[in-house]
Amino acid sequence: MEDIARLRLTAGLNPMMEGAFALHLFRRSENLALHKWRTRVRAELGDRADEFVRAGAQRTPRASA
């Protein structure tokens, strides 16, 4: 409950948070609603797409048991 009490809501996201959120959505392959977007981004990134997926995996916090 303490974690929730420390949350701060803002009127909008800053660029870093928007990027982190986009990377999270890019990595989630089971989300069919974003399939077209993910395909287009992957095509634009070309060979670098896998680097983005790996970078996001390294920075994704894991839930504690």
VORODREN-632103 format. One record per atom (N, C-alpha, C, O, CB): residue in one letter; chain; residue number from 1; atom name; x, y, z. Coordinates in steps of 0.2 Angstrom, whole numbers. Glycine has a CB too. Example, Ala and Ser with C-alpha at 12.3 -4.5 7.8 and 13.67 -1.06 7.14 Angstrom:
<nodes>
{aa->A | ch->A | i->1 | at->N | u->66 | v->-28 | w->39}
{aa->A | ch->A | i->1 | at->CA | u->62 | v->-22 | w->39}
{aa->A | ch->A | i->1 | at->C | u->66 | v->-16 | w->39}
{aa->A | ch->A | i->1 | at->O | u->71 | v->-17 | w->42}
{aa->A | ch->A | i->1 | at->CB | u->57 | v->-22 | w->45}
{aa->S | ch->A | i->2 | at->N | u->64 | v->-11 | w->35}
{aa->S | ch->A | i->2 | at->CA | u->68 | v->-5 | w->36}
{aa->S | ch->A | i->2 | at->C | u->64 | v->0 | w->39}
{aa->S | ch->A | i->2 | at->O | u->67 | v->6 | w->40}
{aa->S | ch->A | i->2 | at->CB | u->70 | v->-3 | w->29}
</nodes>
This chain:
<nodes>
{aa->M | ch->A | i->1 | at->N | u->4 | v->-6 | w->0}
{aa->M | ch->A | i->1 | at->CA | u->0 | v->0 | w->0}
{aa->M | ch->A | i->1 | at->C | u->4 | v->6 | w->0}
{aa->M | ch->A | i->1 | at->O | u->2 | v->11 | w->-3}
{aa->M | ch->A | i->1 | at->CB | u->-5 | v->0 | w->6}
{aa->E | ch->A | i->2 | at->N | u->10 | v->6 | w->3}
{aa->E | ch->A | i->2 | at->CA | u->15 | v->12 | w->3}
{aa->E | ch->A | i->2 | at->C | u->17 | v->14 | w->-4}
{aa->E | ch->A | i->2 | at->O | u->17 | v->20 | w->-5}
{aa->E | ch->A | i->2 | at->CB | u->21 | v->10 | w->8}
{aa->D | ch->A | i->3 | at->N | u->18 | v->9 | w->-8}
{aa->D | ch->A | i->3 | at->CA | u->20 | v->10 | w->-15}
{aa->D | ch->A | i->3 | at->C | u->15 | v->14 | w->-18}
{aa->D | ch->A | i->3 | at->O | u->16 | v->19 | w->-22}
{aa->D | ch->A | i->3 | at->CB | u->22 | v->4 | w->-19}
{aa->I | ch->A | i->4 | at->N | u->8 | v->13 | w->-18}
{aa->I | ch->A | i->4 | at->CA | u->3 | v->16 | w->-21}
{aa->I | ch->A | i->4 | at->C | u->2 | v->23 | w->-18}
{aa->I | ch->A | i->4 | at->O | u->1 | v->28 | w->-22}
{aa->I | ch->A | i->4 | at->CB | u->-4 | v->12 | w->-20}
{aa->A | ch->A | i->5 | at->N | u->3 | v->24 | w->-12}
{aa->A | ch->A | i->5 | at->CA | u->3 | v->31 | w->-9}
{aa->A | ch->A | i->5 | at->C | u->8 | v->35 | w->-11}
{aa->A | ch->A | i->5 | at->O | u->7 | v->41 | w->-11}
{aa->A | ch->A | i->5 | at->CB | u->3 | v->30 | w->-1}
{aa->R | ch->A | i->6 | at->N | u->14 | v->33 | w->-13}
{aa->R | ch->A | i->6 | at->CA | u->19 | v->37 | w->-16}
{aa->R | ch->A | i->6 | at->C | u->19 | v->39 | w->-23}
{aa->R | ch->A | i->6 | at->O | u->22 | v->43 | w->-26}
{aa->R | ch->A | i->6 | at->CB | u->26 | v->33 | w->-15}
{aa->L | ch->A | i->7 | at->N | u->14 | v->36 | w->-27}
{aa->L | ch->A | i->7 | at->CA | u->13 | v->38 | w->-34}
{aa->L | ch->A | i->7 | at->C | u->11 | v->45 | w->-35}
{aa->L | ch->A | i->7 | at->O | u->7 | v->48 | w->-31}
{aa->L | ch->A | i->7 | at->CB | u->8 | v->33 | w->-37}
{aa->R | ch->A | i->8 | at->N | u->13 | v->48 | w->-40}
{aa->R | ch->A | i->8 | at->CA | u->11 | v->55 | w->-42}
{aa->R | ch->A | i->8 | at->C | u->8 | v->54 | w->-49}
{aa->R | ch->A | i->8 | at->O | u->11 | v->52 | w->-53}
{aa->R | ch->A | i->8 | at->CB | u->17 | v->60 | w->-41}
{aa->L | ch->A | i->9 | at->N | u->3 | v->57 | w->-50}
{aa->L | ch->A | i->9 | at->CA | u->0 | v->58 | w->-56}
{aa->L | ch->A | i->9 | at->C | u->1 | v->64 | w->-59}
{aa->L | ch->A | i->9 | at->O | u->2 | v->70 | w->-56}
{aa->L | ch->A | i->9 | at->CB | u->-8 | v->57 | w->-56}
{aa->T | ch->A | i->10 | at->N | u->2 | v->64 | w->-66}
{aa->T | ch->A | i->10 | at->CA | u->4 | v->70 | w->-70}
{aa->T | ch->A | i->10 | at->C | u->-1 | v->71 | w->-75}
{aa->T | ch->A | i->10 | at->O | u->-5 | v->67 | w->-77}
{aa->T | ch->A | i->10 | at->CB | u->11 | v->70 | w->-72}
{aa->A | ch->A | i->11 | at->N | u->-1 | v->77 | w->-78}
{aa->A | ch->A | i->11 | at->CA | u->-6 | v->79 | w->-84}
{aa->A | ch->A | i->11 | at->C | u->-4 | v->75 | w->-90}
{aa->A | ch->A | i->11 | at->O | u->-8 | v->74 | w->-94}
{aa->A | ch->A | i->11 | at->CB | u->-6 | v->86 | w->-85}
{aa->G | ch->A | i->12 | at->N | u->3 | v->73 | w->-90}
{aa->G | ch->A | i->12 | at->CA | u->5 | v->70 | w->-96}
{aa->G | ch->A | i->12 | at->C | u->11 | v->66 | w->-95}
{aa->G | ch->A | i->12 | at->O | u->14 | v->67 | w->-90}
{aa->G | ch->A | i->12 | at->CB | u->6 | v->75 | w->-102}
{aa->L | ch->A | i->13 | at->N | u->14 | v->62 | w->-100}
{aa->L | ch->A | i->13 | at->CA | u->20 | v->59 | w->-99}
{aa->L | ch->A | i->13 | at->C | u->26 | v->63 | w->-102}
{aa->L | ch->A | i->13 | at->O | u->25 | v->66 | w->-106}
{aa->L | ch->A | i->13 | at->CB | u->19 | v->52 | w->-103}
{aa->N | ch->A | i->14 | at->N | u->31 | v->62 | w->-99}
{aa->N | ch->A | i->14 | at->CA | u->37 | v->65 | w->-101}
{aa->N | ch->A | i->14 | at->C | u->40 | v->60 | w->-107}
{aa->N | ch->A | i->14 | at->O | u->38 | v->55 | w->-107}
{aa->N | ch->A | i->14 | at->CB | u->43 | v->66 | w->-96}
{aa->P | ch->A | i->15 | at->N | u->45 | v->63 | w->-111}
{aa->P | ch->A | i->15 | at->CA | u->47 | v->59 | w->-117}
{aa->P | ch->A | i->15 | at->C | u->50 | v->52 | w->-114}
{aa->P | ch->A | i->15 | at->O | u->50 | v->48 | w->-118}
{aa->P | ch->A | i->15 | at->CB | u->52 | v->63 | w->-120}
{aa->M | ch->A | i->16 | at->N | u->54 | v->52 | w->-109}
{aa->M | ch->A | i->16 | at->CA | u->57 | v->46 | w->-107}
{aa->M | ch->A | i->16 | at->C | u->52 | v->41 | w->-105}
{aa->M | ch->A | i->16 | at->O | u->53 | v->35 | w->-107}
{aa->M | ch->A | i->16 | at->CB | u->62 | v->47 | w->-101}
{aa->M | ch->A | i->17 | at->N | u->47 | v->43 | w->-102}
{aa->M | ch->A | i->17 | at->CA | u->41 | v->38 | w->-100}
{aa->M | ch->A | i->17 | at->C | u->38 | v->36 | w->-106}
{aa->M | ch->A | i->17 | at->O | u->36 | v->30 | w->-107}
{aa->M | ch->A | i->17 | at->CB | u->36 | v->41 | w->-95}
{aa->E | ch->A | i->18 | at->N | u->36 | v->40 | w->-111}
{aa->E | ch->A | i->18 | at->CA | u->33 | v->38 | w->-117}
{aa->E | ch->A | i->18 | at->C | u->37 | v->33 | w->-121}
{aa->E | ch->A | i->18 | at->O | u->35 | v->28 | w->-124}
{aa->E | ch->A | i->18 | at->CB | u->32 | v->44 | w->-121}
{aa->G | ch->A | i->19 | at->N | u->44 | v->34 | w->-121}
{aa->G | ch->A | i->19 | at->CA | u->48 | v->29 | w->-124}
{aa->G | ch->A | i->19 | at->C | u->48 | v->23 | w->-121}
{aa->G | ch->A | i->19 | at->O | u->48 | v->17 | w->-124}
{aa->G | ch->A | i->19 | at->CB | u->55 | v->32 | w->-124}
{aa->A | ch->A | i->20 | at->N | u->49 | v->23 | w->-114}
{aa->A | ch->A | i->20 | at->CA | u->49 | v->16 | w->-110}
{aa->A | ch->A | i->20 | at->C | u->42 | v->13 | w->-112}
{aa->A | ch->A | i->20 | at->O | u->42 | v->7 | w->-112}
{aa->A | ch->A | i->20 | at->CB | u->50 | v->18 | w->-103}
{aa->F | ch->A | i->21 | at->N | u->36 | v->16 | w->-112}
{aa->F | ch->A | i->21 | at->CA | u->30 | v->13 | w->-113}
{aa->F | ch->A | i->21 | at->C | u->30 | v->10 | w->-120}
{aa->F | ch->A | i->21 | at->O | u->27 | v->5 | w->-121}
{aa->F | ch->A | i->21 | at->CB | u->24 | v->18 | w->-112}
{aa->A | ch->A | i->22 | at->N | u->32 | v->14 | w->-125}
{aa->A | ch->A | i->22 | at->CA | u->32 | v->11 | w->-132}
{aa->A | ch->A | i->22 | at->C | u->37 | v->5 | w->-132}
{aa->A | ch->A | i->22 | at->O | u->35 | v->0 | w->-136}
{aa->A | ch->A | i->22 | at->CB | u->35 | v->17 | w->-137}
{aa->L | ch->A | i->23 | at->N | u->42 | v->5 | w->-129}
{aa->L | ch->A | i->23 | at->CA | u->47 | v->-1 | w->-129}
{aa->L | ch->A | i->23 | at->C | u->43 | v->-7 | w->-126}
{aa->L | ch->A | i->23 | at->O | u->44 | v->-12 | w->-129}
{aa->L | ch->A | i->23 | at->CB | u->53 | v->1 | w->-126}
{aa->H | ch->A | i->24 | at->N | u->40 | v->-6 | w->-121}
{aa->H | ch->A | i->24 | at->CA | u->36 | v->-11 | w->-117}
{aa->H | ch->A | i->24 | at->C | u->31 | v->-14 | w->-122}
{aa->H | ch->A | i->24 | at->O | u->30 | v->-20 | w->-123}
{aa->H | ch->A | i->24 | at->CB | u->33 | v->-8 | w->-111}
{aa->L | ch->A | i->25 | at->N | u->27 | v->-10 | w->-125}
{aa->L | ch->A | i->25 | at->CA | u->22 | v->-12 | w->-130}
{aa->L | ch->A | i->25 | at->C | u->25 | v->-15 | w->-136}
{aa->L | ch->A | i->25 | at->O | u->22 | v->-20 | w->-139}
{aa->L | ch->A | i->25 | at->CB | u->18 | v->-6 | w->-132}
{aa->F | ch->A | i->26 | at->N | u->31 | v->-13 | w->-138}
{aa->F | ch->A | i->26 | at->CA | u->34 | v->-16 | w->-144}
{aa->F | ch->A | i->26 | at->C | u->37 | v->-23 | w->-142}
{aa->F | ch->A | i->26 | at->O | u->36 | v->-27 | w->-147}
{aa->F | ch->A | i->26 | at->CB | u->40 | v->-12 | w->-146}
{aa->R | ch->A | i->27 | at->N | u->39 | v->-24 | w->-136}
{aa->R | ch->A | i->27 | at->CA | u->41 | v->-31 | w->-134}
{aa->R | ch->A | i->27 | at->C | u->35 | v->-36 | w->-133}
{aa->R | ch->A | i->27 | at->O | u->37 | v->-42 | w->-134}
{aa->R | ch->A | i->27 | at->CB | u->45 | v->-30 | w->-128}
{aa->R | ch->A | i->28 | at->N | u->29 | v->-34 | w->-132}
{aa->R | ch->A | i->28 | at->CA | u->24 | v->-38 | w->-130}
{aa->R | ch->A | i->28 | at->C | u->21 | v->-41 | w->-137}
{aa->R | ch->A | i->28 | at->O | u->16 | v->-38 | w->-140}
{aa->R | ch->A | i->28 | at->CB | u->18 | v->-35 | w->-126}
{aa->S | ch->A | i->29 | at->N | u->23 | v->-47 | w->-139}
{aa->S | ch->A | i->29 | at->CA | u->21 | v->-49 | w->-145}
{aa->S | ch->A | i->29 | at->C | u->14 | v->-52 | w->-145}
{aa->S | ch->A | i->29 | at->O | u->11 | v->-53 | w->-151}
{aa->S | ch->A | i->29 | at->CB | u->26 | v->-55 | w->-147}
{aa->E | ch->A | i->30 | at->N | u->11 | v->-54 | w->-139}
{aa->E | ch->A | i->30 | at->CA | u->5 | v->-57 | w->-139}
{aa->E | ch->A | i->30 | at->C | u->-1 | v->-51 | w->-140}
{aa->E | ch->A | i->30 | at->O | u->-7 | v->-53 | w->-141}
{aa->E | ch->A | i->30 | at->CB | u->4 | v->-60 | w->-133}
{aa->N | ch->A | i->31 | at->N | u->1 | v->-45 | w->-140}
{aa->N | ch->A | i->31 | at->CA | u->-4 | v->-40 | w->-141}
{aa->N | ch->A | i->31 | at->C | u->-6 | v->-39 | w->-148}
{aa->N | ch->A | i->31 | at->O | u->-3 | v->-35 | w->-152}
{aa->N | ch->A | i->31 | at->CB | u->-2 | v->-33 | w->-138}
{aa->L | ch->A | i->32 | at->N | u->-11 | v->-42 | w->-150}
{aa->L | ch->A | i->32 | at->CA | u->-13 | v->-42 | w->-157}
{aa->L | ch->A | i->32 | at->C | u->-16 | v->-35 | w->-160}
{aa->L | ch->A | i->32 | at->O | u->-15 | v->-33 | w->-166}
{aa->L | ch->A | i->32 | at->CB | u->-19 | v->-47 | w->-159}
{aa->A | ch->A | i->33 | at->N | u->-18 | v->-31 | w->-155}
{aa->A | ch->A | i->33 | at->CA | u->-21 | v->-24 | w->-157}
{aa->A | ch->A | i->33 | at->C | u->-15 | v->-20 | w->-160}
{aa->A | ch->A | i->33 | at->O | u->-17 | v->-15 | w->-164}
{aa->A | ch->A | i->33 | at->CB | u->-24 | v->-21 | w->-151}
{aa->L | ch->A | i->34 | at->N | u->-9 | v->-21 | w->-158}
{aa->L | ch->A | i->34 | at->CA | u->-3 | v->-17 | w->-160}
{aa->L | ch->A | i->34 | at->C | u->1 | v->-20 | w->-165}
{aa->L | ch->A | i->34 | at->O | u->6 | v->-18 | w->-167}
{aa->L | ch->A | i->34 | at->CB | u->1 | v->-15 | w->-154}
{aa->H | ch->A | i->35 | at->N | u->-2 | v->-26 | w->-168}
{aa->H | ch->A | i->35 | at->CA | u->2 | v->-30 | w->-173}
{aa->H | ch->A | i->35 | at->C | u->5 | v->-25 | w->-179}
{aa->H | ch->A | i->35 | at->O | u->10 | v->-26 | w->-181}
{aa->H | ch->A | i->35 | at->CB | u->-2 | v->-35 | w->-176}
{aa->K | ch->A | i->36 | at->N | u->0 | v->-21 | w->-182}
{aa->K | ch->A | i->36 | at->CA | u->2 | v->-17 | w->-188}
{aa->K | ch->A | i->36 | at->C | u->7 | v->-12 | w->-186}
{aa->K | ch->A | i->36 | at->O | u->12 | v->-11 | w->-189}
{aa->K | ch->A | i->36 | at->CB | u->-4 | v->-13 | w->-191}
{aa->W | ch->A | i->37 | at->N | u->6 | v->-9 | w->-180}
{aa->W | ch->A | i->37 | at->CA | u->11 | v->-4 | w->-178}
{aa->W | ch->A | i->37 | at->C | u->18 | v->-7 | w->-177}
{aa->W | ch->A | i->37 | at->O | u->23 | v->-5 | w->-179}
{aa->W | ch->A | i->37 | at->CB | u->9 | v->-1 | w->-171}
{aa->R | ch->A | i->38 | at->N | u->18 | v->-13 | w->-173}
{aa->R | ch->A | i->38 | at->CA | u->24 | v->-17 | w->-172}
{aa->R | ch->A | i->38 | at->C | u->28 | v->-19 | w->-178}
{aa->R | ch->A | i->38 | at->O | u->34 | v->-18 | w->-179}
{aa->R | ch->A | i->38 | at->CB | u->23 | v->-23 | w->-167}
{aa->T | ch->A | i->39 | at->N | u->24 | v->-21 | w->-183}
{aa->T | ch->A | i->39 | at->CA | u->27 | v->-23 | w->-189}
{aa->T | ch->A | i->39 | at->C | u->30 | v->-17 | w->-193}
{aa->T | ch->A | i->39 | at->O | u->36 | v->-18 | w->-196}
{aa->T | ch->A | i->39 | at->CB | u->22 | v->-26 | w->-194}
{aa->R | ch->A | i->40 | at->N | u->27 | v->-12 | w->-193}
{aa->R | ch->A | i->40 | at->CA | u->30 | v->-6 | w->-196}
{aa->R | ch->A | i->40 | at->C | u->36 | v->-3 | w->-193}
{aa->R | ch->A | i->40 | at->O | u->41 | v->-1 | w->-196}
{aa->R | ch->A | i->40 | at->CB | u->24 | v->0 | w->-196}
{aa->V | ch->A | i->41 | at->N | u->36 | v->-3 | w->-186}
{aa->V | ch->A | i->41 | at->CA | u->42 | v->-1 | w->-182}
{aa->V | ch->A | i->41 | at->C | u->47 | v->-6 | w->-183}
{aa->V | ch->A | i->41 | at->O | u->53 | v->-4 | w->-184}
{aa->V | ch->A | i->41 | at->CB | u->40 | v->0 | w->-174}
{aa->R | ch->A | i->42 | at->N | u->46 | v->-12 | w->-183}
{aa->R | ch->A | i->42 | at->CA | u->51 | v->-17 | w->-184}
{aa->R | ch->A | i->42 | at->C | u->54 | v->-16 | w->-191}
{aa->R | ch->A | i->42 | at->O | u->60 | v->-17 | w->-192}
{aa->R | ch->A | i->42 | at->CB | u->48 | v->-24 | w->-183}
{aa->A | ch->A | i->43 | at->N | u->50 | v->-15 | w->-196}
{aa->A | ch->A | i->43 | at->CA | u->53 | v->-13 | w->-203}
{aa->A | ch->A | i->43 | at->C | u->57 | v->-7 | w->-203}
{aa->A | ch->A | i->43 | at->O | u->63 | v->-7 | w->-206}
{aa->A | ch->A | i->43 | at->CB | u->47 | v->-13 | w->-208}
{aa->E | ch->A | i->44 | at->N | u->55 | v->-2 | w->-199}
{aa->E | ch->A | i->44 | at->CA | u->59 | v->4 | w->-199}
{aa->E | ch->A | i->44 | at->C | u->66 | v->3 | w->-196}
{aa->E | ch->A | i->44 | at->O | u->71 | v->6 | w->-197}
{aa->E | ch->A | i->44 | at->CB | u->55 | v->10 | w->-196}
{aa->L | ch->A | i->45 | at->N | u->66 | v->-1 | w->-190}
{aa->L | ch->A | i->45 | at->CA | u->72 | v->-2 | w->-186}
{aa->L | ch->A | i->45 | at->C | u->77 | v->-7 | w->-190}
{aa->L | ch->A | i->45 | at->O | u->83 | v->-6 | w->-189}
{aa->L | ch->A | i->45 | at->CB | u->70 | v->-5 | w->-180}
{aa->G | ch->A | i->46 | at->N | u->74 | v->-11 | w->-194}
{aa->G | ch->A | i->46 | at->CA | u->78 | v->-16 | w->-198}
{aa->G | ch->A | i->46 | at->C | u->82 | v->-20 | w->-193}
{aa->G | ch->A | i->46 | at->O | u->79 | v->-23 | w->-188}
{aa->G | ch->A | i->46 | at->CB | u->83 | v->-12 | w->-202}
{aa->D | ch->A | i->47 | at->N | u->88 | v->-21 | w->-194}
{aa->D | ch->A | i->47 | at->CA | u->93 | v->-25 | w->-190}
{aa->D | ch->A | i->47 | at->C | u->93 | v->-23 | w->-183}
{aa->D | ch->A | i->47 | at->O | u->95 | v->-27 | w->-179}
{aa->D | ch->A | i->47 | at->CB | u->100 | v->-25 | w->-193}
{aa->R | ch->A | i->48 | at->N | u->91 | v->-17 | w->-181}
{aa->R | ch->A | i->48 | at->CA | u->92 | v->-14 | w->-174}
{aa->R | ch->A | i->48 | at->C | u->86 | v->-16 | w->-170}
{aa->R | ch->A | i->48 | at->O | u->86 | v->-15 | w->-164}
{aa->R | ch->A | i->48 | at->CB | u->92 | v->-7 | w->-174}
{aa->A | ch->A | i->49 | at->N | u->81 | v->-19 | w->-173}
{aa->A | ch->A | i->49 | at->CA | u->75 | v->-21 | w->-169}
{aa->A | ch->A | i->49 | at->C | u->76 | v->-26 | w->-164}
{aa->A | ch->A | i->49 | at->O | u->74 | v->-25 | w->-158}
{aa->A | ch->A | i->49 | at->CB | u->69 | v->-24 | w->-174}
{aa->D | ch->A | i->50 | at->N | u->80 | v->-31 | w->-165}
{aa->D | ch->A | i->50 | at->CA | u->82 | v->-35 | w->-159}
{aa->D | ch->A | i->50 | at->C | u->86 | v->-32 | w->-154}
{aa->D | ch->A | i->50 | at->O | u->85 | v->-34 | w->-148}
{aa->D | ch->A | i->50 | at->CB | u->86 | v->-41 | w->-162}
{aa->E | ch->A | i->51 | at->N | u->90 | v->-27 | w->-155}
{aa->E | ch->A | i->51 | at->CA | u->93 | v->-23 | w->-150}
{aa->E | ch->A | i->51 | at->C | u->88 | v->-20 | w->-145}
{aa->E | ch->A | i->51 | at->O | u->90 | v->-20 | w->-139}
{aa->E | ch->A | i->51 | at->CB | u->98 | v->-18 | w->-153}
{aa->F | ch->A | i->52 | at->N | u->83 | v->-17 | w->-148}
{aa->F | ch->A | i->52 | at->CA | u->78 | v->-13 | w->-144}
{aa->F | ch->A | i->52 | at->C | u->75 | v->-18 | w->-140}
{aa->F | ch->A | i->52 | at->O | u->73 | v->-17 | w->-134}
{aa->F | ch->A | i->52 | at->CB | u->73 | v->-10 | w->-149}
{aa->V | ch->A | i->53 | at->N | u->73 | v->-24 | w->-142}
{aa->V | ch->A | i->53 | at->CA | u->70 | v->-29 | w->-138}
{aa->V | ch->A | i->53 | at->C | u->74 | v->-31 | w->-133}
{aa->V | ch->A | i->53 | at->O | u->72 | v->-32 | w->-127}
{aa->V | ch->A | i->53 | at->CB | u->68 | v->-35 | w->-143}
{aa->R | ch->A | i->54 | at->N | u->80 | v->-33 | w->-134}
{aa->R | ch->A | i->54 | at->CA | u->85 | v->-35 | w->-129}
{aa->R | ch->A | i->54 | at->C | u->86 | v->-29 | w->-124}
{aa->R | ch->A | i->54 | at->O | u->86 | v->-30 | w->-118}
{aa->R | ch->A | i->54 | at->CB | u->92 | v->-37 | w->-132}
{aa->A | ch->A | i->55 | at->N | u->87 | v->-23 | w->-126}
{aa->A | ch->A | i->55 | at->CA | u->88 | v->-17 | w->-121}
{aa->A | ch->A | i->55 | at->C | u->82 | v->-17 | w->-117}
{aa->A | ch->A | i->55 | at->O | u->82 | v->-15 | w->-111}
{aa->A | ch->A | i->55 | at->CB | u->89 | v->-11 | w->-125}
{aa->G | ch->A | i->56 | at->N | u->76 | v->-17 | w->-119}
{aa->G | ch->A | i->56 | at->CA | u->70 | v->-17 | w->-115}
{aa->G | ch->A | i->56 | at->C | u->69 | v->-23 | w->-110}
{aa->G | ch->A | i->56 | at->O | u->67 | v->-22 | w->-105}
{aa->G | ch->A | i->56 | at->CB | u->64 | v->-17 | w->-119}
{aa->A | ch->A | i->57 | at->N | u->72 | v->-29 | w->-112}
{aa->A | ch->A | i->57 | at->CA | u->71 | v->-34 | w->-107}
{aa->A | ch->A | i->57 | at->C | u->76 | v->-33 | w->-102}
{aa->A | ch->A | i->57 | at->O | u->75 | v->-35 | w->-96}
{aa->A | ch->A | i->57 | at->CB | u->73 | v->-41 | w->-111}
{aa->Q | ch->A | i->58 | at->N | u->82 | v->-30 | w->-103}
{aa->Q | ch->A | i->58 | at->CA | u->87 | v->-29 | w->-98}
{aa->Q | ch->A | i->58 | at->C | u->84 | v->-24 | w->-93}
{aa->Q | ch->A | i->58 | at->O | u->87 | v->-24 | w->-87}
{aa->Q | ch->A | i->58 | at->CB | u->93 | v->-26 | w->-101}
{aa->R | ch->A | i->59 | at->N | u->80 | v->-19 | w->-95}
{aa->R | ch->A | i->59 | at->CA | u->77 | v->-14 | w->-90}
{aa->R | ch->A | i->59 | at->C | u->70 | v->-15 | w->-87}
{aa->R | ch->A | i->59 | at->O | u->68 | v->-11 | w->-84}
{aa->R | ch->A | i->59 | at->CB | u->78 | v->-7 | w->-94}
{aa->T | ch->A | i->60 | at->N | u->68 | v->-21 | w->-89}
{aa->T | ch->A | i->60 | at->CA | u->61 | v->-22 | w->-86}
{aa->T | ch->A | i->60 | at->C | u->61 | v->-25 | w->-79}
{aa->T | ch->A | i->60 | at->O | u->64 | v->-30 | w->-78}
{aa->T | ch->A | i->60 | at->CB | u->57 | v->-27 | w->-91}
{aa->P | ch->A | i->61 | at->N | u->58 | v->-21 | w->-74}
{aa->P | ch->A | i->61 | at->CA | u->58 | v->-24 | w->-68}
{aa->P | ch->A | i->61 | at->C | u->55 | v->-30 | w->-67}
{aa->P | ch->A | i->61 | at->O | u->49 | v->-31 | w->-70}
{aa->P | ch->A | i->61 | at->CB | u->56 | v->-18 | w->-63}
{aa->R | ch->A | i->62 | at->N | u->57 | v->-35 | w->-63}
{aa->R | ch->A | i->62 | at->CA | u->54 | v->-41 | w->-61}
{aa->R | ch->A | i->62 | at->C | u->50 | v->-40 | w->-55}
{aa->R | ch->A | i->62 | at->O | u->52 | v->-37 | w->-50}
{aa->R | ch->A | i->62 | at->CB | u->59 | v->-47 | w->-61}
{aa->A | ch->A | i->63 | at->N | u->44 | v->-44 | w->-55}
{aa->A | ch->A | i->63 | at->CA | u->40 | v->-44 | w->-49}
{aa->A | ch->A | i->63 | at->C | u->43 | v->-48 | w->-44}
{aa->A | ch->A | i->63 | at->O | u->46 | v->-53 | w->-45}
{aa->A | ch->A | i->63 | at->CB | u->33 | v->-46 | w->-50}
{aa->S | ch->A | i->64 | at->N | u->43 | v->-45 | w->-38}
{aa->S | ch->A | i->64 | at->CA | u->47 | v->-49 | w->-32}
{aa->S | ch->A | i->64 | at->C | u->42 | v->-54 | w->-29}
{aa->S | ch->A | i->64 | at->O | u->36 | v->-53 | w->-29}
{aa->S | ch->A | i->64 | at->CB | u->49 | v->-44 | w->-26}
{aa->A | ch->A | i->65 | at->N | u->44 | v->-60 | w->-27}
{aa->A | ch->A | i->65 | at->CA | u->40 | v->-65 | w->-25}
{aa->A | ch->A | i->65 | at->C | u->38 | v->-64 | w->-18}
{aa->A | ch->A | i->65 | at->O | u->34 | v->-68 | w->-15}
{aa->A | ch->A | i->65 | at->CB | u->44 | v->-72 | w->-25}
</nodes>
